[in-house]
Amino acid sequence: MALSDSSKQSLIPSFLYSSSAKTLPFSHLLSHSHEPAVSQPPMFSNRSQSAATAAGGSFVIPAPSEPSRKIEMYTPAFYAACTAGGILSCGLTHMAVTPLDLVKCNMQIDPTKYKSISSGFGVLLKEQGVRGFFRGWVPTLLGYSAQGACKFGFYEFFKKYYSDLAGPEYAAKYKTLIYLAGSASAEVIADIALCPFEAVKVRVQTQPGFARGLSDGLPKFVRSEGALGLYKGLVPLWGRQIPYTMMKFASFETIVEMIYKYSIPQPKDQCSKSLQLGVSFAGGYVAGVFCAIVSHPADNLVSFLNNAKGATVGDAVKKLGLWGLFTRGLPLRIVMIGTLTGAQWGIYDAFKVFVGLPTTGGVTPAPAAATPTTELAKV
């Protein structure tokens, strides 16, 4: 029984006669048959090919489509993607833990009233209701988004820059120093972006009635202490954030490398993306615990100075004492920063995977061994 034209056409995959498909003549492919090609399973049988040829016209197949455009490493697009990932990871996570941050700041400022974590939440709930737990979330979101953009974007830039200055051999040998230098350089810039928002956030969170949030708190703060007052806590902020970030990045890179080297029996590039992201979160959480311990004294100073007009570091040490400077609010901050840092690395690397980039960290390849030719040249 003869087949109609429409029946013949239905036997052929739709991309062969779709007007939108990019196609190449079959004869053109035959003329290049001497070129090596990767063997692939046929898309259709010989019978279908014969039917297609008999249907009239030259036989055509689609030109191979290019894979989705991937971001090349260390290009402007790469650094832009890292910046965007930093915005998401820092802004969202800090905003999510605003209740914990609120209790921590009040415990640091008024330990008599906020004696513990549980009583602190109870006092806030009684005096300000559930809405009070998220007081200051806007300056938190905006401030830490700006900080995250600079922190992660400039870290990737400085890590590459310092590695290039050192050269392949010394970059591999002193990689931890490069992580430390790159993260410290990035954090100096990041804190300049964060400082004004941090000043307003602390004042809003620790002085009920000062302001509802950023929109009215920022102008009120400037009228009270001037524009430079927004940067009164910059040096203590550097004292808190630079050690924190150095620990955050260097320990994370080291922990992730050790996980892939000693705990996972296959190379990183053979692991599933979900496993890689799990490693990122675990490495980030452990790194966060170290970060909280290292940076906690400076965190107490930042809270104290931004809460009291005209206060100095000496005033803070006198009132809190050295022991209180190192320990007041520390257990809560360990829980908060550990969770925060783990989530930040998870979100950051998830975004990198989403845009086609590899996750951060892994086993550093050894420098290439010198070839015999190179050895002869040295002689």
VEXDREN-2710 file (C-alpha; in Angstrom, 1 decimal):
% VEXDREN-2710
k/r/px/py/pz
1/MET/0.0/0.0/0.0
2/ALA/1.4/3.4/-1.0
3/LEU/2.1/5.9/1.6
4/SER/0.9/9.4/1.3
5/ASP/3.3/12.3/1.4
6/SER/2.3/13.2/4.9
7/SER/2.8/9.6/6.0
8/LYS/6.3/9.7/4.5
9/GLN/7.1/12.9/6.3
10/SER/6.0/11.5/9.6
11/LEU/8.6/8.8/9.4
12/ILE/11.3/11.4/9.3
13/PRO/12.4/13.1/12.5
14/SER/10.9/16.6/12.7
15/PHE/14.3/18.4/12.8
16/LEU/15.0/17.2/9.2
17/TYR/12.2/19.3/7.7
18/SER/11.9/22.1/10.4
19/SER/12.5/25.5/8.9
20/SER/14.2/26.7/12.1
21/ALA/16.9/24.0/12.1
22/LYS/20.4/24.8/10.9
23/THR/21.2/22.1/8.3
24/LEU/24.1/20.9/6.2
25/PRO/23.7/18.9/3.0
26/PHE/24.5/15.2/3.3
27/SER/26.7/15.5/0.3
28/HIS/28.8/18.0/2.1
29/LEU/29.4/15.6/4.9
30/LEU/30.4/12.8/2.5
31/SER/33.0/15.1/1.0
32/HIS/34.6/15.4/4.4
33/SER/34.3/11.7/5.2
34/HIS/38.1/11.4/5.4
35/GLU/38.2/13.5/8.5
36/PRO/38.1/11.7/11.8
37/ALA/34.9/11.8/13.7
38/VAL/33.6/10.6/17.0
39/SER/31.5/7.5/16.6
40/GLN/27.9/8.0/17.7
41/PRO/24.8/5.8/17.5
42/PRO/22.8/6.5/14.3
43/MET/19.9/8.8/14.8
44/PHE/17.7/6.7/12.6
45/SER/17.9/3.5/10.5
46/ASN/19.0/3.0/6.9
47/ARG/15.3/2.4/5.9
48/SER/14.5/5.9/7.2
49/GLN/17.5/7.3/5.2
50/SER/16.3/5.6/2.1
51/ALA/12.8/6.9/2.6
52/ALA/14.1/10.4/3.2
53/THR/16.2/10.3/0.0
54/ALA/13.3/8.9/-2.0
55/ALA/11.0/11.7/-0.8
56/GLY/12.8/14.1/-3.0
57/GLY/15.4/16.8/-2.5
58/SER/18.8/16.5/-1.0
59/PHE/19.1/14.7/2.3
60/VAL/20.0/17.1/5.1
61/ILE/20.9/16.8/8.8
62/PRO/21.3/19.5/11.4
63/ALA/24.6/21.2/11.9
64/PRO/25.9/20.2/15.3
65/SER/24.7/22.7/17.9
66/GLU/27.2/24.4/20.1
67/PRO/26.9/23.6/23.8
68/SER/25.5/26.4/26.0
69/ARG/28.1/29.1/26.3
70/LYS/30.3/28.5/29.4
71/ILE/32.1/31.1/31.4
72/GLU/35.8/31.0/30.9
73/MET/37.9/31.1/34.1
74/TYR/39.5/34.5/35.1
75/THR/37.6/36.6/32.5
76/PRO/35.5/39.6/33.4
77/ALA/32.4/37.3/33.1
78/PHE/34.0/35.0/35.7
79/TYR/34.6/37.7/38.2
80/ALA/31.1/39.1/37.6
81/ALA/29.6/35.7/38.3
82/CYS/31.7/35.4/41.5
83/THR/30.5/38.8/42.6
84/ALA/26.9/37.9/42.0
85/GLY/27.4/34.6/43.9
86/GLY/28.9/36.6/46.8
87/ILE/25.8/38.9/46.9
88/LEU/23.5/36.0/47.2
89/SER/25.5/34.0/49.7
90/CYS/26.2/36.8/52.1
91/GLY/23.1/39.0/51.8
92/LEU/20.6/36.2/52.1
93/THR/22.3/34.3/54.9
94/HIS/22.9/37.3/57.1
95/MET/19.3/38.4/56.7
96/ALA/18.1/34.9/57.6
97/VAL/20.0/34.9/60.9
98/THR/18.9/38.4/61.9
99/PRO/17.1/37.1/65.0
100/LEU/20.3/35.5/66.3
101/ASP/22.3/38.5/65.4
102/LEU/19.8/40.7/67.3
103/VAL/20.1/38.7/70.5
104/LYS/23.9/38.5/70.2
105/CYS/24.2/42.3/69.8
106/ASN/22.0/42.9/72.8
107/MET/23.8/40.4/74.9
108/GLN/27.0/42.2/74.1
109/ILE/25.6/45.6/74.9
110/ASP/23.4/44.9/77.9
111/PRO/24.4/41.6/79.6
112/THR/22.4/42.3/82.7
113/LYS/19.1/42.4/80.8
114/TYR/20.0/39.8/78.1
115/LYS/21.7/37.1/80.3
116/SER/21.5/34.1/78.0
117/ILE/20.3/33.1/74.6
118/SER/17.0/31.8/75.8
119/SER/16.3/34.7/78.1
120/GLY/17.3/37.1/75.3
121/PHE/14.7/35.7/72.9
122/GLY/12.2/35.8/75.7
123/VAL/12.9/39.5/76.5
124/LEU/12.7/40.5/72.8
125/LEU/9.4/38.5/72.3
126/LYS/7.8/40.1/75.4
127/GLU/8.9/43.7/74.6
128/GLN/8.7/43.8/70.8
129/GLY/6.7/40.8/69.6
130/VAL/7.6/38.5/66.7
131/ARG/8.3/41.5/64.4
132/GLY/11.0/42.7/66.7
133/PHE/13.2/39.7/65.9
134/PHE/13.7/41.1/62.4
135/ARG/14.5/44.6/63.4
136/GLY/17.4/45.9/61.2
137/TRP/16.9/43.3/58.4
138/VAL/17.1/45.9/55.6
139/PRO/20.6/47.3/56.5
140/THR/21.7/43.8/57.2
141/LEU/20.6/42.6/53.7
142/LEU/22.0/45.6/51.8
143/GLY/25.2/45.9/53.9
144/TYR/26.2/42.2/53.7
145/SER/25.2/42.0/50.0
146/ALA/27.7/44.8/49.3
147/GLN/30.2/43.1/51.5
148/GLY/29.7/39.7/49.8
149/ALA/30.1/41.2/46.4
150/CYS/33.5/42.6/47.2
151/LYS/34.6/39.7/49.5
152/PHE/34.1/36.9/47.0
153/GLY/34.7/38.8/43.8
154/PHE/38.0/40.4/44.9
155/TYR/39.1/37.2/46.6
156/GLU/39.0/35.4/43.3
157/PHE/40.8/38.3/41.7
158/PHE/43.5/38.6/44.3
159/LYS/44.0/34.9/44.5
160/LYS/44.8/34.7/40.8
161/TYR/46.8/38.0/40.9
162/TYR/49.1/36.8/43.7
163/SER/49.4/33.3/42.2
164/ASP/50.6/34.9/38.9
165/LEU/53.1/37.0/40.8
166/ALA/54.5/34.0/42.6
167/GLY/54.6/31.7/39.6
168/PRO/53.3/28.1/39.4
169/GLU/56.0/26.5/41.6
170/TYR/55.8/29.0/44.5
171/ALA/52.0/29.4/44.1
172/ALA/51.6/25.7/44.8
173/LYS/54.2/25.7/47.6
174/TYR/52.8/28.7/49.4
175/LYS/49.1/28.4/48.5
176/THR/48.0/29.0/52.1
177/LEU/49.8/32.3/52.2
178/ILE/48.1/33.2/48.9
179/TYR/44.7/32.4/50.3
180/LEU/45.4/34.5/53.4
181/ALA/46.8/37.5/51.4
182/GLY/44.0/37.3/48.8
183/SER/41.2/37.2/51.4
184/ALA/42.7/39.9/53.5
185/SER/43.0/42.2/50.5
186/ALA/39.4/41.5/49.5
187/GLU/38.1/42.1/53.0
188/VAL/39.7/45.6/53.3
189/ILE/37.6/46.7/50.4
190/ALA/34.5/44.8/51.5
191/ASP/34.4/46.4/54.9
192/ILE/34.4/49.9/53.4
193/ALA/31.2/48.9/51.6
194/LEU/29.7/47.3/54.8
195/CYS/30.7/49.8/57.5
196/PRO/27.9/52.4/57.1
197/PHE/25.2/49.8/57.0
198/GLU/26.7/48.0/60.0
199/ALA/26.7/51.2/62.0
200/VAL/23.0/51.8/61.4
201/LYS/22.1/48.2/61.9
202/VAL/23.7/48.0/65.4
203/ARG/22.0/51.3/66.4
204/VAL/18.6/50.1/65.2
205/GLN/18.9/46.7/66.9
206/THR/20.3/47.9/70.3
207/GLN/18.4/51.1/70.8
208/PRO/14.6/50.6/70.6
209/GLY/12.9/53.7/69.4
210/PHE/16.0/55.0/67.6
211/ALA/14.6/54.2/64.1
212/ARG/12.4/51.7/62.4
213/GLY/15.1/50.7/59.9
214/LEU/17.6/52.0/57.3
215/SER/15.4/54.6/55.6
216/ASP/14.9/56.7/58.8
217/GLY/17.9/55.4/60.7
218/LEU/20.6/56.5/58.2
219/PRO/19.6/60.2/58.1
220/LYS/19.1/60.3/61.8
221/PHE/22.6/58.7/62.4
222/VAL/24.2/61.2/60.0
223/ARG/22.4/64.2/61.7
224/SER/23.6/63.0/65.0
225/GLU/27.3/62.1/64.3
226/GLY/28.0/63.3/60.8
227/ALA/28.8/61.3/57.7
228/LEU/32.2/60.3/59.1
229/GLY/30.4/58.8/62.1
230/LEU/29.3/56.0/59.8
231/TYR/32.9/54.9/59.6
232/LYS/33.7/55.3/63.3
233/GLY/33.7/51.5/63.6
234/LEU/35.8/50.8/60.5
235/VAL/39.0/50.0/62.2
236/PRO/37.3/47.6/64.7
237/LEU/35.4/46.2/61.8
238/TRP/38.6/45.5/60.0
239/GLY/39.9/44.0/63.2
240/ARG/36.9/41.7/63.3
241/GLN/36.4/40.9/59.6
242/ILE/39.9/40.6/58.2
243/PRO/41.0/37.8/60.6
244/TYR/37.5/36.3/60.2
245/THR/37.8/36.3/56.4
246/MET/41.4/35.1/56.3
247/MET/40.3/32.2/58.5
248/LYS/37.2/31.7/56.5
249/PHE/38.9/31.3/53.1
250/ALA/42.2/29.7/54.0
251/SER/40.7/27.1/56.4
252/PHE/37.9/26.4/53.9
253/GLU/40.3/25.8/51.0
254/THR/42.5/23.6/53.3
255/ILE/39.6/21.6/54.7
256/VAL/38.0/21.0/51.3
257/GLU/41.4/19.8/49.9
258/MET/41.8/17.4/52.9
259/ILE/38.2/16.0/52.4
260/TYR/38.9/15.3/48.7
261/LYS/42.3/13.9/49.4
262/TYR/41.6/11.7/52.4
263/SER/37.9/11.0/52.6
264/ILE/36.6/10.7/49.0
265/PRO/38.1/7.8/47.0
266/GLN/37.7/9.5/43.6
267/PRO/38.9/12.8/42.0
268/LYS/36.8/15.8/42.5
269/ASP/35.9/16.1/38.8
270/GLN/34.3/12.6/39.0
271/CYS/32.1/13.4/42.0
272/SER/28.5/14.4/41.5
273/LYS/27.6/18.0/41.9
274/SER/25.5/17.3/44.9
275/LEU/28.4/15.7/46.6
276/GLN/30.7/18.6/45.8
277/LEU/28.2/21.0/47.2
278/GLY/27.9/18.9/50.3
279/VAL/31.7/19.1/50.7
280/SER/31.4/22.9/50.3
281/PHE/28.9/23.2/53.1
282/ALA/30.8/20.9/55.5
283/GLY/34.0/22.7/54.8
284/GLY/32.3/26.0/55.3
285/TYR/30.7/25.0/58.6
286/VAL/34.0/23.9/60.2
287/ALA/35.7/27.0/58.9
288/GLY/33.0/29.1/60.4
289/VAL/33.6/27.7/63.9
290/PHE/37.3/28.8/63.6
291/CYS/36.2/32.2/62.3
292/ALA/33.9/32.9/65.2
293/ILE/36.6/32.2/67.8
294/VAL/39.2/34.3/66.0
295/SER/37.1/37.3/65.4
296/HIS/34.9/37.4/68.5
297/PRO/36.8/40.0/70.6
298/ALA/36.6/42.5/67.7
299/ASP/32.9/41.7/67.2
300/ASN/32.3/42.8/70.8
301/LEU/34.2/46.0/70.2
302/VAL/32.2/46.8/67.1
303/SER/28.9/46.3/68.9
304/PHE/30.0/48.4/71.9
305/LEU/31.4/51.3/69.8
306/ASN/28.4/51.6/67.4
307/ASN/26.0/51.5/70.3
308/ALA/27.5/54.3/72.5
309/LYS/28.2/57.8/71.2
310/GLY/31.8/58.9/71.8
311/ALA/32.8/55.5/73.2
312/THR/36.4/54.3/72.7
313/VAL/38.1/51.0/72.7
314/GLY/39.5/51.7/76.2
315/ASP/35.9/52.2/77.4
316/ALA/34.9/48.8/75.9
317/VAL/37.8/47.0/77.5
318/LYS/37.1/48.6/80.9
319/LYS/33.4/47.8/80.9
320/LEU/33.6/44.3/79.3
321/GLY/36.9/43.1/80.7
322/LEU/39.4/41.0/78.8
323/TRP/37.5/37.8/79.6
324/GLY/34.2/39.2/78.6
325/LEU/35.7/40.6/75.4
326/PHE/36.7/37.1/74.4
327/THR/33.7/35.1/75.7
328/ARG/30.6/37.2/75.9
329/GLY/28.1/35.9/73.4
330/LEU/30.6/33.4/72.0
331/PRO/28.5/30.2/72.1
332/LEU/25.7/31.8/70.2
333/ARG/28.1/33.3/67.7
334/ILE/29.8/29.9/67.1
335/VAL/26.4/28.4/66.2
336/MET/25.4/31.5/64.1
337/ILE/28.7/31.9/62.2
338/GLY/29.2/28.1/61.7
339/THR/25.8/27.8/60.1
340/LEU/26.2/31.1/58.3
341/THR/29.6/30.3/56.8
342/GLY/28.5/26.8/55.7
343/ALA/25.4/28.1/54.0
344/GLN/27.4/30.9/52.4
345/TRP/29.9/28.5/50.8
346/GLY/27.0/26.2/49.8
347/ILE/25.1/29.0/48.1
348/TYR/28.2/30.5/46.5
349/ASP/29.3/27.2/45.0
350/ALA/25.7/26.3/44.0
351/PHE/25.6/29.6/42.0
352/LYS/28.9/28.8/40.4
353/VAL/27.7/25.4/39.3
354/PHE/24.5/27.0/38.0
355/VAL/26.4/29.2/35.7
356/GLY/28.8/26.5/34.6
357/LEU/31.8/27.1/36.9
358/PRO/33.5/24.5/39.1
359/THR/33.1/24.6/42.9
360/THR/35.7/26.2/45.0
361/GLY/38.7/24.3/46.3
362/GLY/40.0/20.8/45.9
363/VAL/43.3/19.0/45.6
364/THR/45.9/21.3/44.2
365/PRO/47.8/19.6/41.3
366/ALA/51.5/19.4/41.8
367/PRO/53.7/21.6/39.6
368/ALA/54.6/20.0/36.3
369/ALA/57.8/18.2/36.4
370/ALA/60.6/19.5/34.3
371/THR/61.0/17.8/31.0
372/PRO/64.3/16.3/29.8
373/THR/64.6/19.1/27.3
374/THR/64.3/21.7/30.1
375/GLU/66.9/19.8/32.2
376/LEU/69.3/19.9/29.3
377/ALA/68.7/23.5/28.8
378/LYS/69.6/24.2/32.5
379/VAL/72.8/22.3/32.1
END
